[in-house]
Amino acid sequence: MREYPSSRIDFRSDTVTQPTSAMREAMHQAPVGDDVLGDDPTVIALQDRVAALFGKEAGLFVASGTMSNAIALRTHTVPGDEIVCDKTAHIYRYEGGGYAALCGASIALVDGVSGLMTPEQVRSAVRKAEGSGSHYPNGSLVCVENTSNLGGGSCYDQETFDEIARVAKTLGCSTHIDGARIFNASIATGVDVARMCEHYDSVSICFSKGLGAPVGSVLVGSAAFIAKAHRWRKMFGGGWRQAGMLASACLYALDHHVERMSEDHERARRIATMLNDLPMFTVDLNTVQTNMIYAQTVEPAAKVVEQYAANGIDMFDLSEHRLRVVVHLHITEEDVQRFTEVSQRLFG
Ligand SMILES: Cc1ncc(COP(=O)(O)O)c(C=O)c1O
């Protein structure tokens, strides 16, 4: 489905998705109020629905995934604390060092595989202030990312996911999921999101990625956690007024854009196999579990990306010999065919 005027195929990210006309119509019709005063009915409906869907007591609608993570980290920690996450985690790599600037926390990085940590790695990464003669920071939060973006869209198996939460709890740590693409993980593993997140304290869910809403994330957790998070949202300047217009796009996405993500996954798998069959690329097919393909290139990735761009196809090079292709709502079957033809002509 491509509802905006472009002859280019945009594989750069699932964040490029634009609201469809039906979604725009839903936004147009949305009843709104002043969310800072707590009376926007559409925001309330979204928060309640997402909280129920994830088996949590309450939800908070915020402007972005970064804001949702920042509020969660700040709510879970105090200055001098330490957060454990994988070395590729978005909260560490791409959120402006918010954990340091906004939380006064340090990060203990885990050397996971494809962005996924093991319970043992988490156990050995948690350092507690108590009993360290005041040498250590206080490891108080474990943050997992599912799916893992830099891990290539990989997802945790449920047993490992549960065990990480159990280990964290045993060590007196809170747990947060960066679930920017958690519905992709749920579709790929067949585990429903409430079960997936059962043992975690908070989850950040993005609507402006594969789900196709223009703006917005919802943070869910216990009522007490969300009450604290609400204050941090205010202090971060994230209190907003007639946000129901945006919330209605997210409600629309829940109704219409979740199940269809299996199509993205199937297309990603075919694209990965197609690229891997060409001498220019190597793709670890085991990591292609959802909507992303990370490919190693023989020639510099920037040059390969340029060649595609000259043929109307956009993607990102991520390092000297690595590029990323992301499949989403607007990538059609014809786009996959055209990408295949261009790839075979350029690199076959
Ligand atoms: C895994 C992950 N978490 C968080 C974010 C942040 O989302 P936003 O760009 O809405 O701030 C992203 C963005 O791509 C992401 O990939």
PDBQT file of the ligand as one rigid body, heavy atoms in Angstrom, charges set to zero:
ROOT
HETATM    1  C1  LIG A 401      14.464   0.159  19.288  1.00  0.00    +0.000 C 
HETATM    2  C2  LIG A 401      14.095   1.605  19.280  1.00  0.00    +0.000 A 
HETATM    3  N1  LIG A 401      13.759   2.210  20.417  1.00  0.00    +0.000 NA
HETATM    4  C3  LIG A 401      13.404   3.493  20.473  1.00  0.00    +0.000 A 
HETATM    5  C4  LIG A 401      13.356   4.265  19.333  1.00  0.00    +0.000 A 
HETATM    6  C5  LIG A 401      13.027   5.724  19.455  1.00  0.00    +0.000 C 
HETATM    7  O1  LIG A 401      11.880   6.105  18.799  1.00  0.00    +0.000 OA
HETATM    8  P1  LIG A 401      11.641   7.624  18.323  1.00  0.00    +0.000 P 
HETATM    9  O2  LIG A 401      12.416   7.776  17.074  1.00  0.00    +0.000 OA
HETATM   10  O3  LIG A 401      10.171   7.681  18.155  1.00  0.00    +0.000 OA
HETATM   11  O4  LIG A 401      12.095   8.513  19.407  1.00  0.00    +0.000 OA
HETATM   12  C6  LIG A 401      13.691   3.686  18.095  1.00  0.00    +0.000 A 
HETATM   13  C7  LIG A 401      13.663   4.492  16.861  1.00  0.00    +0.000 C 
HETATM   14  O5  LIG A 401      13.887   4.034  15.766  1.00  0.00    +0.000 OA
HETATM   15  C8  LIG A 401      14.079   2.325  18.077  1.00  0.00    +0.000 A 
HETATM   16  O6  LIG A 401      14.432   1.714  16.932  1.00  0.00    +0.000 OA
ENDROOT
TORSDOF 0
